[in-house]
Structure formats: C-alpha cells, structure tokens
Amino acid sequence: VHHKIALFPTTRGGIQHINHQVESIDDLMRSWYFLKNQGVRIVFGPGRHPTSGARFLYFEGPDGMVYEY
C-alpha cells in the first residue's frame, strides 16, 4: 500500500483525491482505455510514483472530484 492517508499543508480546504487500489497493471490499463473511450478527463498518468514505485492513474469523476487507481 502506497499510503492510507497523506496530509499536506494548504490554504484550501477539502480532499485532494481519493485512491482505489486495483490488483494489477492490467486492471489499471483496462480502466485507462475504458475511461478514455467514455470521454473522462485523465488528470495524470498512467505512470509510476517515484518514491514508492506504485503505478497510478488519476482521473476526474462526474462531480469534479479527482480519483486515483
């Protein structure tokens, strides 16, 4: 697990993003193709976090919230 919760100083209130764990890189890439085909805005990725090596994909939900796989 990359982290359960991370807190950062900010002048803005709220949650920066919510992470959902997936089992494999195949799950992440299938999701990327699906989200792209549905016109969902990809915020960042797919990629790999330099500190942990964890793979990621950030995308915007219909409510404007950012989610991560």
N, C-alpha and C positions, 0 to 999 in steps of 0.2 A: 504494500500500500504506500502510495506516494506521501500522503498525509491525511489525517482525519479532519483537521481544521487548521487554517492558517489565518493569522490576524496581522494586518498591516496598518500603520498609521495613515490616516487620510483626513481630508477636510469634508468628505462626502459620506453621508450615512447610507447604509444598506449592504446588500450582499453583492460581491463582485461576480461570482459564478458558482454554480453547483456542479459537482463531479459525480458521474455514474461510472462505476467500474465495469469493464467488459472482460471477457475471458481471454480473447486473443486479438492479434493484429488483424486476423481475418474479419472478426466482428467489427472492429474499428473501420476497416476499409469498406466493408459492405455498407456500413452506416454512412460513410462519406459519399459513396456513389448514390445511395438512396436519397440522402439529403440534397445533394446537388441536383438530381433529377426532379425533385419536388420544389426546387427554387428557394430552398432555405439558405439564408446567408451564412457562409462559413466565415467565422471571425479569425481563426488562426489554426493552421495545420492542414493536413496531418503532419505531425512532427514528433520530436523526442525532447523531453525536458533534459537539459544538460546536467543538472545536479543529481537526478535520480535515474535517468535513462528511461523513465516511463514514457510510453507513447501517448499521444494526445490528439484530440480533435475538439476544437471549440466551435460552437455554432449558436445562432440566435434563435430562441424559441418564439412562438407567436405572440407572447406577452412582452417581448423585448429583453427578457432575461437571457443571460449567457449560460450555456450548459457545456459540460466537458465530458467526453468519453476518454 
